[in-house]
Amino acid sequence: MEQNQFEKIADQIEKLLSTMKYGSITLVVQDGKIIQLEKNEKVRIK
């Protein structure tokens, strides 16, 4: 993976993290390359 691609993916992950309080982020890999990011956000009801 090129450094530029890695930086773009890292930026995308950072943006996703900043918008969620609970949940998960999944990296989808195909042929050794990240092709998709999935965000699964949880909402806690007290």
OpenMM code with the backbone's topology and positions (N, CA, C; nanometers):
from openmm import Vec3, app, unit

residues = "MET GLU GLN ASN GLN PHE GLU LYS ILE ALA ASP GLN ILE GLU LYS LEU LEU SER THR MET LYS TYR GLY SER ILE THR LEU VAL VAL GLN ASP GLY LYS ILE ILE GLN LEU GLU LYS ASN GLU LYS VAL ARG ILE LYS".split()
positions = [
    Vec3(0.0857, -0.1181, 0.0000),
    Vec3(0.0000, 0.0000, 0.0000),
    Vec3(0.0899, 0.1238, 0.0000),
    Vec3(0.0581, 0.2173, -0.0862),
    Vec3(0.1355, 0.3403, -0.0944),
    Vec3(0.1102, 0.4273, 0.0278),
    Vec3(0.2083, 0.5092, 0.0617),
    Vec3(0.1964, 0.5982, 0.1778),
    Vec3(0.0768, 0.6916, 0.1627),
    Vec3(0.0543, 0.7440, 0.0423),
    Vec3(-0.0572, 0.8357, 0.0173),
    Vec3(-0.1913, 0.7668, 0.0431),
    Vec3(-0.2058, 0.6431, -0.0022),
    Vec3(-0.3293, 0.5669, 0.0205),
    Vec3(-0.3480, 0.5402, 0.1692),
    Vec3(-0.2389, 0.5047, 0.2373),
    Vec3(-0.2458, 0.4792, 0.3810),
    Vec3(-0.2924, 0.6039, 0.4550),
    Vec3(-0.2408, 0.7202, 0.4176),
    Vec3(-0.2801, 0.8460, 0.4823),
    Vec3(-0.4279, 0.8760, 0.4584),
    Vec3(-0.4780, 0.8511, 0.3384),
    Vec3(-0.6199, 0.8735, 0.3079),
    Vec3(-0.7083, 0.7834, 0.3930),
    Vec3(-0.6700, 0.6570, 0.4043),
    Vec3(-0.7482, 0.5629, 0.4847),
    Vec3(-0.7429, 0.6020, 0.6315),
    Vec3(-0.6248, 0.6399, 0.6803),
    Vec3(-0.6110, 0.6828, 0.8199),
    Vec3(-0.6973, 0.8057, 0.8469),
    Vec3(-0.7024, 0.8993, 0.7526),
    Vec3(-0.7869, 1.0185, 0.7674),
    Vec3(-0.9346, 0.9805, 0.7725),
    Vec3(-0.9756, 0.8884, 0.6865),
    Vec3(-1.1153, 0.8426, 0.6850),
    Vec3(-1.1521, 0.7780, 0.8185),
    Vec3(-1.0628, 0.6943, 0.8708),
    Vec3(-1.0885, 0.6276, 0.9988),
    Vec3(-1.0973, 0.7301, 1.1110),
    Vec3(-1.0087, 0.8285, 1.1091),
    Vec3(-1.0108, 0.9339, 1.2108),
    Vec3(-1.1428, 1.0113, 1.2065),
    Vec3(-1.1928, 1.0414, 1.0871),
    Vec3(-1.3216, 1.1110, 1.0738),
    Vec3(-1.4359, 1.0263, 1.1290),
    Vec3(-1.4348, 0.8967, 1.0970),
    Vec3(-1.5390, 0.8079, 1.1483),
    Vec3(-1.5349, 0.8016, 1.3007),
    Vec3(-1.4155, 0.7912, 1.3568),
    Vec3(-1.4016, 0.7843, 1.5021),
    Vec3(-1.4516, 0.9105, 1.5706),
    Vec3(-1.4300, 1.0247, 1.5077),
    Vec3(-1.4695, 1.1516, 1.5703),
    Vec3(-1.6207, 1.1710, 1.5727),
    Vec3(-1.6934, 1.0923, 1.4930),
    Vec3(-1.8389, 1.1093, 1.4859),
    Vec3(-1.9163, 1.0045, 1.5646),
    Vec3(-1.8454, 0.9157, 1.6342),
    Vec3(-1.9169, 0.8102, 1.7059),
    Vec3(-1.8696, 0.7981, 1.8500),
    Vec3(-1.9628, 0.7548, 1.9354),
    Vec3(-1.9307, 0.7377, 2.0766),
    Vec3(-1.9119, 0.5898, 2.1106),
    Vec3(-1.9985, 0.5038, 2.0579),
    Vec3(-1.9898, 0.3592, 2.0787),
    Vec3(-2.0073, 0.2904, 1.9439),
    Vec3(-1.9394, 0.1804, 1.9247),
    Vec3(-1.9587, 0.1045, 1.8024),
    Vec3(-1.8300, 0.0426, 1.7523),
    Vec3(-1.8281, 0.0145, 1.6236),
    Vec3(-1.7107, -0.0487, 1.5642),
    Vec3(-1.6900, 0.0018, 1.4218),
    Vec3(-1.5660, -0.0092, 1.3775),
    Vec3(-1.5297, 0.0222, 1.2394),
    Vec3(-1.4641, -0.1033, 1.1827),
    Vec3(-1.5143, -0.1481, 1.0690),
    Vec3(-1.4640, -0.2700, 1.0062),
    Vec3(-1.3934, -0.2344, 0.8764),
    Vec3(-1.2751, -0.2911, 0.8572),
    Vec3(-1.2026, -0.2768, 0.7312),
    Vec3(-1.2331, -0.4000, 0.6468),
    Vec3(-1.2787, -0.3793, 0.5247),
    Vec3(-1.3058, -0.4901, 0.4333),
    Vec3(-1.1876, -0.4990, 0.3367),
    Vec3(-1.1260, -0.6166, 0.3317),
    Vec3(-1.0052, -0.6368, 0.2515),
    Vec3(-1.0350, -0.7352, 0.1390),
    Vec3(-0.9869, -0.7009, 0.0189),
    Vec3(-1.0003, -0.7900, -0.0966),
    Vec3(-0.8686, -0.7885, -0.1716),
    Vec3(-0.8163, -0.9039, -0.1999),
    Vec3(-0.6874, -0.9175, -0.2698),
    Vec3(-0.5771, -0.8381, -0.2003),
    Vec3(-0.5801, -0.8371, -0.0668),
    Vec3(-0.4755, -0.7702, 0.0098),
    Vec3(-0.4873, -0.6194, 0.0151),
    Vec3(-0.5994, -0.5638, -0.0313),
    Vec3(-0.6194, -0.4188, -0.0311),
    Vec3(-0.7478, -0.3845, 0.0423),
    Vec3(-0.7456, -0.2739, 0.1147),
    Vec3(-0.8661, -0.2265, 0.1822),
    Vec3(-0.9576, -0.1672, 0.0762),
    Vec3(-1.0786, -0.2233, 0.0648),
    Vec3(-1.1715, -0.1749, -0.0377),
    Vec3(-1.2918, -0.1028, 0.0218),
    Vec3(-1.3112, -0.1181, 0.1547),
    Vec3(-1.4313, -0.0601, 0.2140),
    Vec3(-1.4109, -0.0418, 0.3638),
    Vec3(-1.4706, 0.0650, 0.4174),
    Vec3(-1.4782, 0.0878, 0.5613),
    Vec3(-1.6247, 0.0835, 0.6003),
    Vec3(-1.6559, 0.0102, 0.7063),
    Vec3(-1.7941, 0.0022, 0.7534),
    Vec3(-1.8007, 0.0546, 0.8959),
    Vec3(-1.8982, 0.1406, 0.9217),
    Vec3(-1.9184, 0.1977, 1.0546),
    Vec3(-2.0468, 0.1401, 1.1123),
    Vec3(-2.0365, 0.0832, 1.2317),
    Vec3(-2.1519, 0.0273, 1.3012),
    Vec3(-2.1617, 0.1003, 1.4345),
    Vec3(-2.2566, 0.1912, 1.4452),
    Vec3(-2.2670, 0.2755, 1.5641),
    Vec3(-2.3746, 0.2233, 1.6579),
    Vec3(-2.3434, 0.2231, 1.7856),
    Vec3(-2.4369, 0.1801, 1.8896),
    Vec3(-2.4872, 0.3033, 1.9644),
    Vec3(-2.6120, 0.2975, 2.0067),
    Vec3(-2.6695, 0.4052, 2.0874),
    Vec3(-2.7076, 0.3452, 2.2218),
    Vec3(-2.6501, 0.3983, 2.3276),
    Vec3(-2.6782, 0.3490, 2.4626),
    Vec3(-2.7982, 0.4235, 2.5194),
    Vec3(-2.8986, 0.3496, 2.5627),
    Vec3(-3.0172, 0.4084, 2.6243),
    Vec3(-3.0125, 0.3728, 2.7721),
    Vec3(-3.0116, 0.4767, 2.8547),
    Vec3(-3.0015, 0.4542, 2.9994),
    Vec3(-3.1362, 0.4582, 3.0638),
] * unit.nanometer
topology = app.Topology()
chain = topology.addChain("A")
for resn in residues:
    res = topology.addResidue(resn, chain)
    for name in ("N", "CA", "C"):
        topology.addAtom(name, app.Element.getBySymbol(name[0]), res)
